[in-house]
Amino acid sequence: MQRPHTPPAGALTADAGTRTGASATFAELLKRVKAEGLLDLDPRYYVGKLALNTALLLIGFAAFFELGDSWWQLLTALWMGLCGGQSAFMWHDAGHKAMFRSKKAASAVGYIHANLVNGVSYGWWVNHHNRHHSNPNHLDMDPDIGRRTAIFDIKQYPSRKGTQKLVVRYQSVLFFVLLVLEGFKMLKTAVRSIVRGDTKRPVLETSLILLRTAVYLGLVFTVLSPALAVAFILVQHAALGVYFGMIFAPNHKGMQIRDGEEETLDWLERQVLTSRNIRPNRLVDFLYGGLNYQVEHHLFPAMPQKSLPRARELTMQYCAERGVPYHEVGFWASYREVASFLHEVSAPVRRGDVEEQIRRRAAEAA
């Protein structure tokens, strides 16, 4: 079932009295997108993106060796955290087949940028992310909701234990604070998924992560003093975690939540109603790697980054024509909406009426 939903301020909606999305079809929008060649791959574009990503990493390594055993290295750690996030866009687009037609080329990009650069399991991520795309913001079927300590519906609260309950109580703040651990959490998840046999190429993935660990720790503890080496690792991983989190946090949180065994929305509304765009400009496009066009990315996962701005124009126009709410806000507004949503969901915990709210919700659904 769908949770009651009021489009956030700024959502594009139809005139009063028009049934939401009544005449909207994904096929019609897809036809318009294909007519402009927006789904056509352009490997040259991604060769340029890969070159830029490599250049950013090389600048970081050059600064690392130039500065030596200096506390200025913490700036390098911040830079390398940024580079890790930029590398994530490379494995993301490769995994969506938006980069190259060759599966081998795409996989090579994915394993290098996920396992080798970031210590993330590419095989685990592809499976996890595909399931998220199929059922965004679904309490039971979206793994991005299931793996979080924060709750997105009060019915999730009883499953939280110990310190998790404290996190939920103040989740509108702690959700963002705990992003500093996201990099370590992704590494932990990679190890677990490989050990459990959840990846197709466990030997390759393990080898790349071990190589990364050996080179990373070898360089840090060889060039830097022990105390500085530890500080470098903590800062770099904290920066990476915050960057990861700030990229994914605005995409869906605070948008329509869905529940139940049956899907109630078609593909078009399922993706548009659960996604939030961040208003684009050159800096935002760079920082988010195109994921600020979250609506379009979810509608057309295999679309190259460079086509997303035009797809946005077509999608906004189509949604306005057919009465489908389309939500786009500015950079800061997106995080305010997320924090407000998390605060509202956890309100029964602070009031102490969780059981009453769950019973009321169950009665309404019956």
C-alpha positions in Angstrom: 0.0 0.0 0.0 1.0 3.6 -0.4 1.6 5.8 2.6 -0.5 9.0 2.6 1.5 11.5 0.6 1.3 15.3 0.1 3.7 16.6 -2.6 6.4 18.7 -0.9 6.4 22.4 -1.5 7.8 23.1 -5.0 6.4 19.9 -6.6 4.9 20.4 -10.1 1.3 19.3 -10.0 -1.8 19.3 -12.2 -4.8 21.6 -11.9 -7.1 20.7 -9.0 -9.5 17.9 -9.9 -7.2 16.1 -12.2 -6.4 12.6 -11.1 -2.7 12.3 -10.6 -1.0 10.6 -13.5 -4.2 9.3 -14.9 -3.1 9.5 -18.5 0.6 9.3 -18.0 2.5 6.4 -19.6 6.2 5.7 -19.5 6.1 4.6 -23.1 5.1 8.1 -24.3 7.9 9.8 -22.3 10.4 7.1 -23.5 9.4 7.8 -27.1 10.3 11.5 -26.6 13.6 10.7 -25.0 14.6 8.2 -27.7 13.6 10.6 -30.4 16.4 12.9 -29.3 19.0 10.1 -28.9 19.4 10.7 -25.2 19.9 7.0 -24.5 22.6 6.6 -27.0 26.0 5.8 -25.5 29.0 8.0 -26.0 32.2 6.2 -24.9 34.3 9.2 -25.7 32.4 11.2 -23.1 33.3 8.7 -20.4 36.9 8.4 -21.5 37.1 12.1 -20.6 35.4 11.5 -17.3 37.7 8.6 -16.5 40.7 10.8 -17.4 39.5 13.6 -15.1 38.9 11.1 -12.3 42.4 9.7 -12.8 43.9 13.2 -12.8 42.2 14.1 -9.5 43.6 10.9 -7.9 47.1 11.7 -9.2 47.0 15.2 -7.8 46.2 13.7 -4.5 49.1 11.3 -4.7 51.4 14.1 -5.8 50.4 16.2 -2.8 50.8 13.2 -0.5 54.4 12.6 -1.5 55.3 16.3 -1.7 54.0 17.2 1.8 55.5 14.2 3.5 55.2 13.8 7.3 53.2 17.0 7.8 49.9 17.6 9.4 48.9 19.5 6.2 48.3 16.0 5.0 44.9 16.1 6.5 43.9 18.4 3.7 45.2 15.7 1.3 43.0 13.2 3.2 40.0 15.4 2.6 40.9 15.6 -1.1 41.2 11.8 -1.4 37.8 11.5 0.3 36.4 13.7 -2.5 38.3 11.6 -5.1 36.7 8.4 -3.7 33.3 9.9 -4.1 34.1 10.9 -7.7 35.3 7.4 -8.4 32.0 6.1 -7.1 30.3 7.8 -10.1 32.5 5.8 -12.4 31.5 2.4 -11.0 27.9 3.6 -10.7 27.5 4.5 -14.4 29.5 1.4 -15.4 27.2 -0.8 -13.4 24.1 0.8 -15.1 25.6 0.1 -18.5 25.5 3.8 -19.2 29.2 3.9 -20.0 30.3 1.2 -22.5 28.5 -1.4 -24.5 31.3 -3.9 -23.7 30.4 -5.8 -20.5 34.1 -6.5 -20.0 35.1 -2.8 -20.2 32.2 -1.8 -17.9 33.1 -4.5 -15.4 36.8 -3.5 -15.4 35.8 0.1 -14.6 33.5 -1.1 -11.9 35.9 -3.4 -10.1 38.8 -0.9 -10.3 36.8 2.1 -9.0 34.8 0.2 -6.4 37.1 -2.5 -5.0 40.5 -1.1 -5.7 39.9 2.6 -5.2 37.3 2.5 -2.5 37.3 -0.9 -0.9 33.6 -1.5 -1.9 32.4 -4.8 -3.3 31.3 -4.0 -6.9 29.4 -7.3 -7.2 27.5 -6.7 -4.0 26.7 -3.1 -5.0 25.3 -4.0 -8.5 22.8 -6.5 -7.0 21.9 -4.2 -4.1 21.5 -1.2 -6.4 19.4 -2.9 -9.0 16.9 -4.0 -6.3 16.7 -0.5 -5.1 15.9 0.8 -8.6 13.2 -1.7 -9.0 11.4 -0.8 -5.7 12.6 2.7 -4.5 11.3 3.7 -1.1 9.5 0.4 -0.5 9.8 -0.6 3.2 10.2 -4.3 2.5 11.7 -4.4 -1.0 14.2 -1.5 -1.1 17.5 -2.6 0.4 18.6 1.0 0.8 15.9 1.3 3.5 16.5 -2.1 5.1 20.2 -1.5 5.8 19.8 1.7 7.7 19.5 2.2 11.4 17.2 5.2 10.9 13.6 4.5 10.4 11.4 5.7 7.6 8.1 4.5 9.0 7.2 4.1 12.7 6.4 0.4 12.1 10.2 -0.2 11.8 10.9 1.0 15.3 10.2 -2.2 17.2 13.0 -4.0 15.3 15.6 -1.5 16.6 17.7 -2.6 19.6 20.0 -1.0 22.1 21.8 2.1 20.9 19.8 1.9 17.7 16.8 3.2 19.6 18.8 6.2 20.7 19.8 6.9 17.2 16.2 6.8 16.0 15.1 9.1 18.7 17.4 11.9 17.4 17.8 10.6 13.9 17.2 13.9 12.2 20.6 14.9 13.5 22.4 11.6 14.1 21.7 10.4 10.6 24.0 13.0 9.2 26.5 12.7 12.1 26.9 9.0 11.6 27.7 9.4 7.9 31.4 9.7 9.0 31.2 5.9 9.4 29.8 5.2 6.0 33.1 4.5 4.4 34.0 1.9 7.0 30.5 0.4 6.8 30.9 -0.1 3.1 34.2 -1.9 3.6 32.7 -4.1 6.3 29.8 -4.9 4.0 32.2 -5.8 1.2 34.0 -8.3 3.4 30.8 -9.8 4.7 29.3 -10.2 1.2 32.4 -11.9 -0.1 32.7 -14.2 2.9 29.0 -15.2 2.5 29.4 -15.9 -1.2 27.2 -13.2 -2.4 29.5 -12.1 -5.2 30.2 -13.8 -8.5 33.9 -13.2 -8.5 35.0 -13.5 -4.9 38.7 -14.2 -5.7 39.0 -11.1 -7.9 37.1 -8.9 -5.4 39.2 -10.1 -2.5 42.4 -9.7 -4.4 41.6 -6.1 -5.3 40.5 -5.1 -1.8 43.6 -6.8 -0.3 45.9 -5.0 -2.8 44.2 -1.7 -1.9 44.6 -2.3 1.8 48.3 -3.2 1.4 49.2 -0.2 -0.7 47.1 2.2 1.3 48.4 1.2 4.7 51.9 0.7 3.4 52.1 4.2 2.0 50.4 5.9 4.9 52.5 4.2 7.7 55.7 4.5 5.7 55.5 8.2 4.8 53.7 9.5 7.9 54.3 9.1 11.6 52.0 6.6 13.4 49.8 9.3 14.9 49.5 11.2 11.7 48.9 8.0 9.7 45.9 7.1 12.0 44.6 10.6 11.7 44.9 10.5 7.9 43.0 7.3 7.7 40.2 8.6 9.9 39.8 11.9 8.1 40.0 10.3 4.7 37.3 7.7 5.5 35.2 10.2 7.3 35.3 12.6 4.3 34.5 9.7 2.0 31.5 8.6 4.2 30.1 12.1 4.5 30.4 12.6 0.7 28.7 9.3 0.0 26.0 10.1 2.4 25.4 13.6 1.2 25.0 12.2 -2.3 22.4 9.6 -1.5 20.5 11.3 1.4 18.4 13.7 -0.7 17.5 11.3 -3.5 14.5 9.6 -1.9 14.3 10.3 1.8 11.2 12.3 2.6 9.5 11.3 -0.6 6.6 8.8 -1.0 7.0 5.7 1.1 5.4 2.4 -0.1 4.6 -0.8 1.7 2.8 -4.1 1.1 3.3 -7.2 -1.1 1.7 -5.7 -4.3 3.1 -2.9 -6.3 0.5 -0.1 -6.6 2.3 2.3 -9.0 3.4 1.8 -12.6 7.0 2.4 -13.5 6.7 6.1 -14.3 4.9 7.1 -11.1 7.0 4.7 -9.0 10.2 6.5 -10.0 9.0 10.1 -10.1 6.9 10.1 -6.9 9.7 8.6 -4.8 12.6 10.7 -6.2 13.8 14.2 -5.5 15.9 16.3 -7.8 18.4 19.0 -6.7 18.3 22.0 -8.9 21.3 21.8 -11.2 24.2 24.1 -11.8 27.8 23.3 -12.8 29.0 22.8 -9.3 26.0 20.7 -8.2 26.3 18.6 -11.4 30.0 18.0 -10.6 29.5 17.2 -6.9 26.6 14.8 -7.5 27.9 13.2 -10.7 24.5 13.6 -12.3 22.7 12.0 -9.4 21.1 15.4 -8.7 18.9 14.4 -11.7 17.5 11.6 -9.6 14.1 11.5 -11.2 15.6 11.1 -14.7 18.2 8.6 -13.5 15.6 6.4 -12.0 13.4 6.6 -15.1 16.3 5.9 -17.4 19.1 4.1 -15.4 21.2 3.4 -18.5 21.2 7.1 -19.7 24.7 8.7 -19.9 25.3 11.6 -17.5 25.6 14.1 -20.3 22.0 13.4 -21.4 20.3 13.9 -18.1 19.9 17.7 -18.3 17.9 17.5 -21.5 16.0 14.5 -20.1 15.1 16.6 -17.1 13.5 19.2 -19.4 11.4 16.6 -21.2 10.4 14.9 -18.0 9.3 18.0 -16.2 7.3 19.1 -19.3 5.7 15.6 -19.6 4.8 15.4 -15.9 3.3 18.9 -15.9 1.2 17.8 -18.9 -0.1 14.6 -17.3 -0.5 15.7 -13.7 2.4 13.8 -12.2 4.0 15.6 -9.2 7.6 16.3 -10.0 9.8 17.5 -7.1 12.9 19.6 -7.4 14.5 21.8 -4.8 17.7 23.7 -4.1 20.8 22.2 -2.5 20.1 23.3 1.1 16.4 22.8 0.9 16.9 19.1 0.0 18.7 18.4 3.3 16.2 20.5 5.3 13.4 18.3 3.8 15.3 15.1 4.7 15.9 16.3 8.3 12.3 17.4 8.7 11.1 14.0 7.5 13.3 12.0 9.8 12.3 14.2 12.7 8.6 13.7 11.9 8.9 10.0 11.6 10.7 9.6 14.9 8.3 11.9 16.8 6.2 9.1 18.3 9.5 7.8 19.9 10.1 11.1 21.6 6.4 11.3 22.7 6.4 7.8 23.9 3.3 6.7 21.9 4.9 4.3 19.4 2.6 1.4 20.1 -0.5 3.6 19.8 0.7 4.9 16.5 1.4 1.5 15.1 -2.0 0.2 16.2 -3.7 3.2 14.6 -1.8 2.7 11.4 -2.8 -1.0 11.3 -6.5 -0.1 11.9 -6.4 2.4 9.0 -4.9 -0.2 6.7 -7.4 -2.9 7.6 
